[in-house]
């Protein structure tokens, strides 16, 4: 699980059958200070997030399919929560 920033959404008139009725967002992984740490990716949104939200992202295919409750889904990443704030204690 990692943190990411929602940078956009995906609009599609034709989707894979396992993506029907799922909201797709564009996210970019970030570190604890909000700095980008990876490339943008498409994620299924199960947490009602929006552009500019920091989110918890599951980017493992197996765990993602469990999160959307469909073992046959063609999904690699899922937004499972919206972060209100981040407080990192290193020690």
N, C-alpha and C positions, 0 to 999 in steps of 0.2 A: 504494500500500500504506500502511496506517495501523495504529496500535495501538488496541486496544479492550479493554474489560473484559466478561467474560461475566457477565451478570446473571440469567440464567434459561435454561430450556429450553422447547421447544414439544412438546406431546403432541397428536398428531392421528391419528384413526382413518381419515380419508380424505385422501389427498394427491394432488397432480398426479402423473401417471404418471412424470415424470422425477425425482420426489422419493422414489420408493419406495426403501427401505433406506438413506436418508440421514438422519443425525442433524441436527436443527435446533436452533439455540441463539439466545437473545436477547442481543445485544451492544450496547454503547454506546461510541462512540469516545472516546478520552482523549488528553490531551497527554503530554509527557514527564514531567510531575509527577503523573500519574494523575488529573488534573481532567477532568471530562466536557466534551466539546467539541461534542457533537451529539446528535441524537435516537436512541433505541433502534431497532434493526432486527433482522430475522431473518437469520441466516447459516447456511449449510451448514457443518457441522464435519467437516473432513478430518484433524484433528490430535488427536482424542480429548481435547478440552478439557472443563472442567467449570466450574460456577459459582464465581466468584471468581478465575478465571485471567485473566491479561493475555495477549492473543493478537495475532498478526499477521493483519490482515484485508485481503482484496482485495475492494474494493467497486465494481469495474467489471464490467459484465455479460459482456463478451467474455473478459476474463481469468478470470472466475469459471467460465465454461463450460469453458475450457481446464483449469482446476484439477480439475474433476470429470470431465474427459475425456468430455464429452457436448455436442456443438455445438448440440443442440436443447433443452437444459435451460432451464427457466424460472427462472433463478437470477441474482441480482444481487450477492450477497455470499458469500464463502467464507472460513472460518478456515483458514489454511494453516500456522500454527505457534503453539506455546505459548511464551511468554517466561519464562525463568527469572529474569531481572532486566533492568533498563534502566539504562544508563549513558550519559548525554548529555554530550558535550564540546562546548561552544560556544567557538569561537575563531577 
